[in-house]
Amino acid sequence: MRADIQNLSLINRFLPRLFNLLFLLAASATLFGQDLPDKIQGYKVHRTIVVVDSEKNPTKSKQGEAIVNISDPEVVDVSLSGVTLSVSAAVTALNQSGKVDFLTFNDFRVNGIPVEIEKYDIPFSFSKKESVNLPKPASLFLPGHRLLNAAWNEITDTKKNWTVTGRIFVFGKFRKMGFSFKRVVPIDINLTIKNPLPK
């Protein structure tokens, strides 16, 4: 009888810990399930820390391998099909030099509304610890059918700032310690920018 009570006490003590462990394992399995493949378009995926900030509030951080300062967007064109914005950026590589072949953009949203960003197909070189501007601004397009939703949000809840989220894939060749590596670097964006639309 005493052995049964001791066993029950052990179970009561360790059961909550077991549930916590199972929960952590399930959460980590979900995170690892969302990992990227080893290669994208023939470029090996290289995860690293890239600090992303707005141009008006540049970061002084020396953590990670690069700093990207993004400018506030400017309205380029307004038509029935939608609004086109341009966005410039400056890139500072802290530990290596190389050449960016092209950029692609995945699942970008402005205040939760999906937007289209063209593939950036203009190669450019960069040097260690030197800031380089994109040769040409990136083009962001907010389609007309989504503008109605955005316009309603602006009327009912005008925002001075926009929240921009998404992922940039940087495809290029990176040099470090005399070696060259063909890599694609994913950069997750979660940034607040100034609302570019006229009031």
C-alpha positions in Angstrom: 0.0 0.0 0.0 2.8 2.4 1.0 4.6 1.6 -2.4 1.4 2.5 -4.3 1.2 5.9 -2.5 4.8 6.6 -3.2 4.3 5.8 -6.9 1.3 8.0 -7.0 3.2 10.9 -5.4 6.0 10.5 -7.9 3.5 10.6 -10.8 1.8 13.7 -9.4 5.2 15.4 -9.1 6.5 14.6 -12.5 3.3 14.6 -14.6 3.3 18.5 -15.0 7.0 18.4 -15.9 6.3 15.7 -18.5 3.5 17.8 -20.1 5.8 20.9 -20.2 8.6 18.8 -21.9 6.1 17.5 -24.5 4.8 21.0 -25.1 8.4 22.3 -25.7 9.2 19.4 -28.0 6.0 20.1 -30.0 6.8 23.8 -30.2 10.3 23.2 -31.4 9.1 20.6 -33.9 6.8 23.3 -35.4 9.7 25.8 -35.6 12.1 23.3 -37.2 9.3 22.3 -39.6 9.3 25.8 -41.0 13.0 25.7 -41.9 14.1 26.6 -45.4 15.6 24.0 -47.8 19.4 23.6 -48.0 19.4 25.3 -51.4 17.3 27.8 -53.3 17.8 28.3 -57.0 21.3 26.6 -56.7 22.4 28.9 -53.9 23.2 27.4 -50.5 21.0 28.9 -47.7 23.0 30.8 -45.1 21.2 32.0 -42.0 22.8 34.9 -40.2 21.9 38.0 -38.2 21.2 41.0 -40.4 20.1 44.2 -38.6 17.3 46.1 -40.4 16.4 49.6 -39.5 15.0 52.8 -41.0 17.3 55.3 -42.7 16.3 58.1 -40.4 17.2 56.1 -37.3 20.3 54.2 -38.4 21.5 51.4 -36.2 25.0 51.5 -34.7 24.9 47.8 -33.8 27.9 45.7 -34.6 26.1 42.5 -34.0 25.5 40.2 -37.0 27.1 40.3 -40.4 25.3 43.2 -42.0 23.2 46.3 -41.4 20.4 47.4 -43.8 19.0 50.9 -43.5 15.7 51.3 -45.4 14.5 54.7 -46.5 10.8 55.8 -46.3 8.9 54.9 -49.4 8.0 57.5 -52.1 4.9 57.4 -54.3 6.0 57.0 -57.9 2.7 56.4 -59.7 -1.1 56.3 -58.9 -3.4 54.6 -61.3 -6.7 52.7 -61.4 -4.7 49.5 -61.2 -3.0 50.5 -58.0 -0.2 52.6 -56.3 3.5 52.1 -57.0 6.0 53.1 -54.4 9.8 53.1 -54.5 12.1 52.2 -51.6 15.8 52.8 -51.4 18.3 51.1 -49.0 21.9 51.2 -47.9 23.7 48.0 -47.0 26.8 47.7 -44.8 28.6 44.4 -44.6 30.5 44.1 -41.4 32.6 41.0 -41.9 32.9 40.3 -45.7 32.9 41.5 -49.2 31.1 40.2 -52.3 28.5 40.7 -55.0 24.7 40.5 -54.8 23.3 38.9 -57.9 19.6 39.6 -57.2 16.9 40.0 -54.5 13.5 38.3 -54.2 10.7 39.2 -51.8 8.3 36.9 -50.1 5.0 37.4 -48.2 5.4 41.2 -47.9 2.5 43.0 -46.1 1.9 46.6 -45.2 -0.4 46.9 -42.2 -1.4 43.3 -42.9 -2.3 44.0 -46.5 -0.4 41.8 -49.0 1.8 43.8 -51.5 3.8 42.9 -54.6 7.5 43.6 -54.9 9.3 43.0 -58.1 12.4 40.8 -58.2 15.4 43.1 -57.9 17.6 42.1 -60.8 20.3 44.7 -60.6 23.6 43.2 -59.4 25.9 45.3 -57.1 29.1 44.8 -55.2 29.9 45.6 -51.6 33.0 45.8 -49.5 33.6 45.0 -45.9 32.6 47.8 -43.5 31.6 50.2 -46.3 28.0 51.3 -46.9 26.7 50.9 -50.4 23.3 52.2 -51.7 21.1 50.0 -54.0 21.9 51.1 -57.6 18.1 51.7 -58.1 15.2 51.8 -55.7 13.1 48.7 -55.3 9.5 48.9 -56.6 6.5 48.1 -54.4 3.0 47.8 -55.9 -0.2 47.9 -53.9 -3.0 46.6 -56.2 -6.2 48.5 -56.7 -8.5 45.9 -55.3 -6.5 46.0 -52.0 -6.4 49.8 -52.1 -10.1 49.9 -51.3 -9.4 48.0 -48.1 -6.4 50.2 -47.4 -8.4 53.4 -48.2 -11.1 52.4 -45.8 -8.5 51.7 -43.1 -7.0 55.2 -43.8 -10.4 56.8 -43.4 -11.4 55.0 -40.3 -7.9 54.8 -38.7 -5.3 57.0 -40.4 -1.8 55.8 -39.4 1.2 58.1 -39.4 3.4 55.0 -39.7 3.0 51.7 -41.5 4.1 48.3 -40.3 6.0 46.4 -43.0 6.6 42.6 -42.7 8.0 40.0 -45.0 11.2 38.2 -46.0 13.9 39.3 -48.5 16.2 36.6 -50.1 19.6 38.0 -51.0 21.3 35.8 -53.6 25.0 36.4 -54.2 28.6 35.5 -53.9 30.3 36.3 -50.6 34.0 36.5 -49.9 35.6 35.8 -46.5 39.2 35.1 -45.7 40.1 34.7 -49.4 37.3 32.2 -50.1 34.2 32.8 -52.2 30.8 31.3 -51.4 27.6 31.2 -53.4 24.9 31.8 -50.9 21.3 33.0 -50.4 20.7 35.0 -47.1 17.1 35.2 -45.8 16.4 38.5 -44.1 13.1 38.8 -42.0 11.6 42.3 -42.1 9.4 43.8 -39.3 9.8 47.5 -39.7 7.8 50.7 -39.0 8.0 53.3 -41.8 6.5 56.7 -42.4 3.1 56.7 -44.2 4.0 57.9 -47.8 0.4 58.6 -48.9 -0.6 62.3 -49.1 -3.2 63.3 -46.6 
